[in-house]
Amino acid sequence: MIPYCVISREAVLGYLRRYPDGRIRYLIASTMLGAVDMRTIRRHIGDAVAGIQEAALQLSAVLSKIPTHATVPPMRVGQSQGEYLGEVVEQMHQAGRRAGGGSVPMIAPVVYVHAISVFARARPPLVPPLSSVLRAAVFHDTS
């Protein structure tokens, strides 16, 4: 769920998978999101598009810092932001597997989008304890 909201993030991302251009078809969006107010629909779809873009950007920044384990995939002409995020998440998973030397659980793109959204909404800015950050890392760094 989206914090402080009854609309699920998965429903919004499902809508964007179906209509990756971001155009809003209000009757379909209303049914998929369970909302009737056009402003609410517009806000959630806009927030999701921004979250997808920010998640792809942040993950690309991480991938660019570990060139021995992964590459930043190029964005193709006509490719939607959601498709690009999927490719970046796949590269992140591959980096975790290469660095960890084994199997690493796949993290779904919706988790990255959710983390970006929660961080952006937090007041004051979140300061997670270092022990939580190390446990949540995609791969274990032994250096």
C-alpha positions in Angstrom: 0.0 0.0 0.0 1.0 3.6 -0.5 1.6 5.2 3.0 -1.5 7.1 4.3 -3.6 5.9 1.3 -6.0 3.0 0.4 -4.7 2.8 -3.2 -2.1 0.0 -3.6 1.2 0.9 -5.3 1.0 -2.4 -7.2 -2.3 -1.3 -8.8 -0.8 2.0 -9.9 2.3 0.2 -11.4 -0.1 -2.3 -13.0 -1.9 0.6 -14.7 1.5 1.9 -15.9 2.5 -1.5 -17.2 -0.8 -1.5 -19.2 -0.4 2.1 -20.4 3.3 2.9 -20.2 3.0 6.2 -22.0 1.5 7.7 -18.8 -1.6 9.0 -20.4 -4.6 8.7 -18.1 -7.7 6.9 -19.2 -9.9 7.9 -16.3 -12.5 5.1 -16.5 -9.9 2.4 -16.7 -7.7 4.0 -14.1 -10.6 4.5 -11.8 -11.5 0.8 -11.9 -7.9 -0.3 -11.5 -7.0 2.1 -8.7 -10.3 2.1 -6.9 -10.5 5.9 -7.0 -13.1 8.2 -8.5 -11.5 11.6 -8.1 -9.6 12.7 -11.2 -7.1 14.7 -9.1 -6.3 11.6 -7.0 -5.8 9.4 -10.0 -3.6 12.1 -11.7 -1.6 12.5 -8.5 -0.9 8.8 -8.0 0.0 8.1 -11.6 2.3 11.2 -11.7 3.9 10.2 -8.4 4.5 6.6 -9.7 6.1 7.9 -12.9 8.4 10.1 -10.9 9.2 7.2 -8.5 10.0 4.9 -11.4 12.3 7.5 -12.9 14.0 8.3 -9.6 14.5 4.5 -8.8 16.1 3.9 -12.2 18.3 6.9 -11.7 19.4 5.9 -8.2 20.0 2.3 -9.2 22.0 3.4 -12.3 24.2 5.5 -10.0 24.9 2.5 -7.8 25.6 0.3 -10.9 28.0 2.9 -12.3 30.1 2.6 -9.2 30.6 -1.1 -9.5 31.7 -1.7 -13.1 33.4 -5.0 -12.3 30.0 -6.5 -11.4 27.5 -4.8 -13.6 26.9 -2.3 -16.4 24.3 0.4 -16.7 22.0 -0.6 -19.5 21.4 2.0 -22.1 17.9 3.4 -22.5 16.5 2.6 -26.0 14.3 4.8 -28.1 10.6 4.2 -27.4 11.4 2.3 -24.2 9.1 3.1 -21.3 10.5 4.1 -17.9 9.0 0.9 -16.4 10.8 -1.3 -18.9 14.0 0.5 -18.3 13.6 0.1 -14.5 13.1 -3.6 -15.1 16.4 -3.8 -17.0 18.3 -1.8 -14.3 16.8 -4.0 -11.5 18.0 -7.1 -13.5 21.5 -5.7 -13.7 21.4 -5.0 -9.9 20.4 -8.6 -9.4 23.2 -9.8 -11.6 25.7 -7.6 -9.7 24.5 -9.1 -6.4 25.0 -12.6 -7.8 28.5 -11.8 -9.1 29.6 -10.1 -6.0 28.1 -12.6 -3.6 29.3 -15.7 -5.5 25.9 -17.4 -5.3 22.2 -16.9 -5.3 20.7 -13.6 -4.2 17.0 -13.1 -3.9 15.5 -11.1 -6.7 14.1 -7.7 -5.5 11.0 -6.7 -7.4 11.0 -3.2 -9.1 8.0 -2.2 -7.0 10.2 -2.5 -3.8 12.6 0.1 -5.2 9.8 2.4 -6.2 8.2 2.0 -2.8 11.5 2.8 -1.0 12.0 5.9 -3.1 8.5 7.1 -2.3 8.7 6.4 1.5 12.1 8.2 1.7 10.7 11.2 -0.2 7.6 11.4 2.1 9.6 11.0 5.4 9.8 14.0 7.7 12.5 14.7 8.8 14.8 12.8 6.4 15.3 9.2 7.4 18.5 8.2 9.0 18.5 4.4 9.1 20.9 2.7 11.6 24.0 1.3 9.9 23.2 -2.2 11.0 20.0 -2.1 9.1 21.7 -0.8 6.0 24.3 -3.6 6.1 21.6 -6.3 6.5 19.6 -4.8 3.6 22.5 -4.6 1.2 22.0 -6.5 -2.1 25.4 -8.2 -1.7 27.8 -8.7 1.2 31.0 -6.6 1.0 34.0 -8.4 2.6 36.5 -5.7 2.1 
